[in-house]
Amino acid sequence: MSKQIQEFLKRMKTRVSSAHLHRQLLTKSSILASKVVQVDATYKLNWHGFPVMIYGFSDAEQHFFATHLALVSNKNTWCYERFFEAISALYYAPEIIMGDGDTTISAATKKVWVPIQRAMCYAHVKMNLKKKLQPKVMDIAREAAA
């Protein structure tokens, strides 16, 4: 295990990883074998304000299978890099990684898995478009009513 991964494991509060589940999903499902993964960090599952990083796959029926979790001190590039390196240590390299538009995910994926494509999650795109466009639509409606 590399020193960086050892350092990451020391700095993490707790982690859950399922290498067995990871391998099983890759071998049993052609959808999952396509090497498209999803990653995100959330504060909704937090403990004392620490974000939880989650990594996994979705099948054709849009069921999500979490294979790796990490409770980390920050949602930053360094933490994502260590998280991805721990996954990479399982001799796994995805071809496409999907998530929100967080630049820390993009930066970490470029450092750990150089030939990788980045995709945006439809739900995040829809949510952000609604957030950004709603005020503009309201302004246009007010101007039209005036």
Steps between C-alpha positions, in 0.01 A plus 500: 500500500644840404593760761231734365229239550632420847494873583145525364386209714657661808323832435161346431261457788359173368463325167300217352618324188381187331763367264305173477179680400697714257644193324165317505318790337766536232490133405125437522352793313582616150361845587739531792788355302469803271714683755264792556501605865337768711658696781388777731547634849207591717450677829154344538650180642753681714628446847609820679512688169732261314404421140445145381650406163312232312602309188310236307310388194147519362336223300268533200203530738662797677576311821813634669752257651738671740835322509716750689427750777732733689434739785753777442607823662454713185342490159816598315728374222745337743226290662355399163848404376561272799150354463559425131848361569352254751255387229776492239702273732234236423634506142193678377494798266165634377464647152231754590438662837169674559413750770407858564705786359740507795845600371671305779364174354628594155844596631535178700388274214755659266778425749399142581346373175656705220304360201153555643190679379293718730119498479240712676215343691166585338333570835773749595484671160120530523513631857767760418326616183178547693684695771678724247216547253207547738597857603556595135164355395332692782672823387378445143146430627503819712623707204233351275228575757611862541 
